[in-house]
Amino acid sequence: MAQKTGQGKKRHRISPMQRREAAAGYLYLLPNFLGFLVFTALPVIVGFVISFSNYTGFPGAAFVGFSNYARLFRDSQFVAALKNNLLYSAASVPLTILTALLLALILNRGVFMGSFFKTVYFFPNLTSMVAVSCVAMLLFEPNQGPLNHFLMVLGIPQDKLPQWFFSTKTALMTVVTVVVWKQAGFYMIMFLAGLKNIPQHLYEAAKIDGASPWDCFRHVTWPMLTPTTFMVTIFCIIGSFQVFDIINVTTKGGPGRATTVLVFRIYKEAFSNWKMGYASAIAYFLFMIILIVTLIQWRGQKRWVNDDQ
């Protein structure tokens, strides 16, 4: 018995070469770990501490407890931003997923010049949102924009033309339209990858049983795409609550408060009103929303995500 124990200890002994390899591996990981610690972990902790103070960016902050969090739903600006963000998410997430899925289904059928159209649809994702926003402002300009000129050619009177970014009725949906156009190509590639991984024998068996194209999509394509759809949905929801750049470039949260969203509200409170503590409280409230939504989705994936691939 003693001999076996001694042999067991010898098996776990690490040689000098293994130690050197392990040390080299940790040294390679060290810069990334330090970067995460300094630029992610530490700011998260500091921001959480600041959310319990009246910090303004200058010395002299005082601890105020939960008053910043208690103030949130008494602040009409915050409530408007939350409502707008929920509306934006409810519109942009399903539209992005539907557009990306339709593009992927069409291109997966081997259409003429399919590779060219893949590049065309994916190209907006390679451009910064700031550049896309500037182009969108030119396209949707209500007086001189090409889109409204085209609508006038179709016979729509000038006083009936939509004001796009400049109307409280259309501003938020115009932002949604631009964001969907930019993001759909990226998620299209993800859906295409999912479609390529579906075994062809499943379609062959379905056709032998007399399944129509709709039946093939409903009983083969969609169930096999649910893991990809789950991942895309999480990315879209998180991205919808982090929208900022297009709002800042095109509407500045207006007209009125029509396009004010949570991240834009954080920016305004922190860098216009210099209420860093209150802005941090809004940021951690946003973090809790994203966390709760993600956990709900993660918990519910067992009901509709098919892992049998």
C-alpha atoms as one frame of an Amber mdcrd trajectory, in Angstrom:
protein
   0.000   0.000   0.000   2.843   2.361   0.901   4.529   1.592  -2.390   1.365
   2.469  -4.355   1.030   5.743  -2.466   4.630   6.635  -3.263   4.093   5.821
  -6.926   1.017   8.025  -6.950   3.009  10.957  -5.592   5.712  10.475  -8.214
   3.121  10.715 -10.997   2.075  14.207  -9.855   5.619  15.537  -9.611   6.239
  18.375 -12.092   9.497  18.367 -13.992  11.628  21.539 -14.362  10.697  21.747
 -18.044   6.985  21.663 -17.191   7.532  24.417 -14.619   9.255  26.573 -17.216
   6.437  25.962 -19.702   3.827  26.835 -17.080   5.723  29.995 -16.124   5.982
  31.014 -19.786   2.231  30.465 -20.210   1.407  32.645 -17.200   3.773  35.342
 -18.462   1.940  35.380 -21.801  -1.368  35.728 -19.949  -0.096  38.423 -17.577
  -0.451  41.460 -19.921  -4.036  40.515 -20.768  -4.846  39.948 -17.108  -3.314
  43.283 -16.093  -5.237  45.028 -18.865  -8.487  43.455 -17.677  -7.712  44.375
 -14.087  -6.804  48.013 -14.805  -9.286  48.849 -17.565 -12.288  46.653 -16.653
 -12.363  45.211 -13.147 -11.039  48.276 -11.313 -13.342  50.787 -13.103 -16.336
  48.528 -12.397 -15.538  48.491  -8.682 -14.789  52.225  -8.547 -17.972  53.028
 -10.478 -20.039  50.988  -8.045 -18.532  52.886  -5.108 -19.137  56.223  -6.844
 -22.817  55.361  -7.339 -23.283  55.739  -3.555 -21.822  59.265  -3.516 -22.485
  62.729  -4.922 -19.190  62.686  -6.819 -18.950  65.411  -9.486 -15.528  64.646
 -10.925 -13.803  66.933  -8.441 -12.594  66.409  -4.842 -15.104  66.705  -2.025
 -17.545  63.848  -2.718 -19.767  62.710   0.146 -21.411  59.341   0.787 -25.175
  59.556   0.116 -26.186  55.915   0.482 -28.991  54.699  -1.780 -30.350  58.172
  -2.514 -29.070  58.082  -6.114 -30.922  54.817  -6.732 -34.052  56.053  -4.918
 -34.081  59.123  -7.142 -34.220  57.167 -10.404 -37.970  56.706 -10.764 -38.677
  60.223  -9.515 -36.603  61.604 -12.392 -38.809  62.215 -15.432 -35.738  62.292
 -17.706 -34.704  58.823 -16.557 -38.245  57.426 -16.885 -38.509  58.791 -20.437
 -35.109  57.300 -21.314 -36.127  53.913 -19.900 -39.394  53.882 -21.870 -37.609
  54.886 -25.072 -34.975  52.214 -24.539 -37.606  49.527 -24.022 -39.430  50.638
 -27.181 -36.159  50.713 -29.102 -35.258  47.193 -27.933 -38.747  45.849 -28.679
 -38.485  47.157 -32.256 -34.814  46.705 -33.156 -34.193  43.209 -31.770 -36.917
  41.278 -33.681 -36.410  43.352 -36.847 -32.657  42.702 -36.819 -33.118  38.969
 -36.243 -35.832  38.676 -38.905 -33.841  40.645 -41.504 -30.654  38.694 -40.844
 -32.481  35.364 -40.997 -34.249  36.205 -44.277 -30.989  37.323 -45.881 -29.251
  34.152 -44.705 -32.039  31.904 -46.015 -31.977  33.605 -49.416 -28.189  33.549
 -49.792 -27.977  29.962 -48.541 -29.974  28.820 -51.569 -27.026  29.591 -53.840
 -28.378  32.656 -55.626 -26.544  34.265 -58.534 -23.569  36.363 -57.308 -24.201
  35.173 -53.766 -20.675  35.978 -52.583 -21.002  39.533 -53.886 -24.275  40.094
 -52.029 -22.818  38.620 -48.834 -20.085  41.241 -49.027 -22.598  44.003 -49.777
 -24.816  43.117 -46.815 -21.889  42.636 -44.443 -20.015  45.785 -45.500 -22.041
  48.258 -43.325 -20.867  46.343 -40.255 -17.253  47.219 -41.140 -18.067  50.933
 -41.065 -18.234  52.853 -37.810 -21.664  53.822 -36.523 -20.573  57.476 -36.556
 -19.933  57.332 -40.326 -23.198  55.468 -40.905 -25.048  58.066 -38.822 -23.601
  60.934 -40.861 -24.675  59.270 -44.105 -28.121  58.566 -42.627 -28.571  62.231
 -41.740 -27.944  63.144 -45.389 -30.277  60.446 -46.705 -33.100  61.273 -44.294
 -32.732  65.064 -44.457 -36.363  66.256 -44.747 -35.827  69.111 -47.235 -32.877
  68.178 -49.449 -32.512  64.456 -48.701 -32.690  61.991 -51.618 -35.247  59.810
 -49.858 -37.815  62.589 -49.546 -37.059  63.691 -53.105 -37.916  60.159 -54.225
 -41.175  60.270 -52.241 -42.049  63.580 -53.926 -41.495  61.944 -57.314 -44.004
  59.291 -56.270 -46.553  62.056 -55.731 -46.444  62.672 -51.977 -47.027  66.391
 -51.211 -44.138  68.222 -49.579 -46.156  69.057 -46.462 -46.909  65.339 -46.012
 -43.317  64.154 -46.244 -41.968  62.453 -43.101 -39.513  64.452 -41.021 -37.518
  61.351 -40.028 -34.959  62.354 -37.363 -36.673  65.699 -36.794 -40.116  64.541
 -35.673 -41.101  63.054 -32.322 -43.342  60.587 -34.194 -40.682  59.136 -36.490
 -37.283  59.825 -34.882 -36.985  56.629 -32.838 -38.104  54.343 -35.669 -35.714
  56.100 -38.057 -32.881  55.275 -35.644 -34.116  51.668 -35.505 -34.149  51.479
 -39.322 -30.539  52.635 -39.617 -29.331  50.313 -36.846 -31.091  47.285 -38.358
 -29.567  48.045 -41.755 -26.089  48.255 -40.226 -26.247  45.214 -37.937 -28.224
  42.725 -40.018 -25.232  41.744 -42.159 -23.183  40.654 -39.149 -25.930  38.414
 -37.781 -26.627  37.167 -41.311 -23.140  35.629 -41.312 -23.899  33.886 -38.016
 -27.157  32.467 -39.394 -25.361  31.339 -42.562 -22.856  29.445 -40.422 -25.750
  27.805 -38.579 -27.457  26.848 -41.848 -24.250  25.280 -43.193 -24.076  23.039
 -40.116 -27.541  21.525 -40.659 -27.118  17.944 -41.989 -28.534  17.609 -45.496
 -29.937  14.145 -44.814 -32.587  15.762 -42.596 -33.931  17.697 -45.586 -33.755
  14.597 -47.791 -35.746  12.582 -45.247 -38.326  15.363 -44.943 -38.767  15.560
 -48.735 -39.204  11.806 -48.933 -42.021  12.159 -46.405 -43.654  14.759 -48.644
 -42.732  17.882 -46.661 -43.240  21.255 -48.333 -40.573  24.016 -48.188 -42.474
  25.595 -45.281 -42.592  22.243 -43.462 -38.837  21.851 -43.996 -38.238  25.274
 -42.493 -40.625  24.718 -39.604 -39.552  21.213 -38.618 -35.907  21.102 -39.734
 -34.335  24.518 -40.321 -35.805  26.429 -37.403 -35.216  23.774 -34.696 -31.635
  23.313 -35.856 -31.075  27.079 -35.896 -32.308  27.673 -32.348 -28.775  27.656
 -30.785 -27.674  30.339 -33.257 -30.909  32.271 -32.734 -30.412  32.144 -28.974
 -26.907  33.592 -29.246 -28.000  36.267 -31.748 -30.915  37.258 -29.520 -28.658
  37.778 -26.512 -26.214  39.871 -28.552 -29.042  41.971 -30.008 -30.666  42.637
 -26.632 -27.395  43.627 -24.979 -26.553  45.857 -27.948 -29.997  47.479 -27.890
 -29.500  48.619 -24.300 -26.037  49.981 -25.108 -27.066  52.156 -28.067 -25.466
  55.577 -27.888 -23.338  56.660 -30.851 -26.118  56.985 -33.427 -28.277  58.899
 -30.922 -25.438  61.269 -30.101 -24.659  61.972 -33.759 -28.145  62.213 -35.270
 -30.664  63.454 -32.700 -28.842  64.342 -29.449 -31.720  62.619 -27.655 -34.340
  64.751 -29.377 -36.531  66.066 -30.699 -37.637  66.764 -27.154 -36.962  63.482
 -25.368 -38.122  61.229 -28.214 -34.810  59.379 -28.638 -33.222  59.773 -25.218
 -32.056  56.316 -24.110 -30.317  55.088 -20.965 -26.695  55.280 -22.110 -27.272
  58.747 -23.555 -28.825  59.760 -20.223 -25.741  58.430 -18.424 -23.531  60.491
 -20.730 -25.557  63.665 -20.173 -25.662  63.289 -16.390 -21.945  62.545 -16.176
 -20.404  64.948 -18.694 -22.999  67.717 -19.045 -24.458  67.909 -15.538 -21.289
  66.574 -13.827 -23.322  64.236 -11.630 -20.958  61.281 -11.786 -22.521  59.547
  -8.797 -26.036  59.688 -10.228 -24.775  58.641 -13.665 -23.072  55.617 -12.081
 -26.350  54.669 -10.393 -28.107  54.732 -13.773 -25.282  52.636 -15.244 -25.649
  49.948 -12.580 -29.414  49.967 -12.995 -28.814  49.333 -16.709 -26.393  46.557
 -15.801 -29.081  44.903 -13.682 -31.594  45.093 -16.554 -29.172  43.414 -18.957
 -28.225  40.800 -16.354 -31.840  39.923 -15.545 -32.869  39.690 -19.207 -29.855
  37.512 -20.011 -30.512  35.195 -17.047 -34.170  34.836 -18.040 -33.140  33.908
 -21.567 -30.461  31.538 -20.332 -32.958  29.853 -18.023 -35.569  29.579 -20.752
 -33.258  28.208 -23.426 -33.957  24.628 -22.303 -37.552  25.031 -23.468 -36.885
  26.090 -27.053 -33.180  25.669 -27.890 -32.356  22.414 -29.636 -28.877  21.123
 -28.740 -29.152  17.831 -30.641 -26.787  18.529 -33.513
